[in-house]
């Protein structure tokens, strides 16, 4: 009798589960024409606002042939802009990695007063216009700024020089690594780190052998976003650069100057380098998301 009752209970449970799946499927499914309409709207939007402008950049860059294209990107001022852009990125990205990992570790692993304020401050560059960020540095380090007279007396140049560009780049890019790692570390908890600490591991051993393997893909994702923003930043850098040709112009600023000078072929040629950077960034972003998904599937199967 108990066997029959148990069998009947299992059958009712399976029937109820099946009915729930059918109900959910009906509630979330849409007619075929609605799905096609939504997909068409998305594709149209992407085509008009992303693909067509991207194709236009490369078309205009190569309109006068490869000789003109290579002459534009190998020009002395263009090379100087590339060099300055790389310098700003090479300084800003490692510093943001150190800050991002430290901030994420502190927020995810510890409880302390002012934690919510720290999280809010990390999000500040998302809320403040980049131009305002550049003006803030002018207010602090400019000739009429708080430290302007001291810097002038000691012949230290920050505004309208490389240090100002680096500072502005760091400001607009520092949330990316931290914002990628904070939810990741919070989801992972701190049980593994505490176990390592109990077993006698040092702080560096815990970081490199326990924490880093768990966050490496999220960290790489944040680094890629930081680098892309650092190399493509315009507003904040424009405010502090002074637009000195061949000295304080990054690639985006150089594009603006060429376009204002009606050198359209050269402007689009240099702009195509930034477009290529965006495409590479998207490819790397897609690869990292795929690897994260594969790791999640692997972890679930273990």
HELIX and SHEET records of a PDB file:
HELIX    1   1 UNK A    2  UNK A   28  1                                  27    
HELIX    2   2 UNK A   32  UNK A   46  1                                  15    
HELIX    3   3 UNK A   47  UNK A   51  3                                   5    
HELIX    4   4 UNK A   52  UNK A   61  1                                  10    
HELIX    5   5 UNK A   66  UNK A   73  1                                   8    
HELIX    6   6 UNK A   76  UNK A  109  1                                  34    
HELIX    7   7 UNK A  115  UNK A  122  1                                   8    
HELIX    8   8 UNK A  124  UNK A  127  1                                   4    
HELIX    9   9 UNK A  130  UNK A  141  1                                  12    
HELIX   10  10 UNK A  148  UNK A  153  1                                   6    
HELIX   11  11 UNK A  162  UNK A  173  1                                  12    
HELIX   12  12 UNK A  175  UNK A  188  1                                  14    
HELIX   13  13 UNK A  191  UNK A  198  1                                   8    
HELIX   14  14 UNK A  203  UNK A  206  1                                   4    
HELIX   15  15 UNK A  207  UNK A  211  3                                   5    
HELIX   16  16 UNK A  212  UNK A  232  1                                  21    
HELIX   17  17 UNK A  235  UNK A  241  1                                   7    
HELIX   18  18 UNK A  251  UNK A  260  1                                  10    
HELIX   19  19 UNK A  264  UNK A  301  1                                  38    
END                                                                             
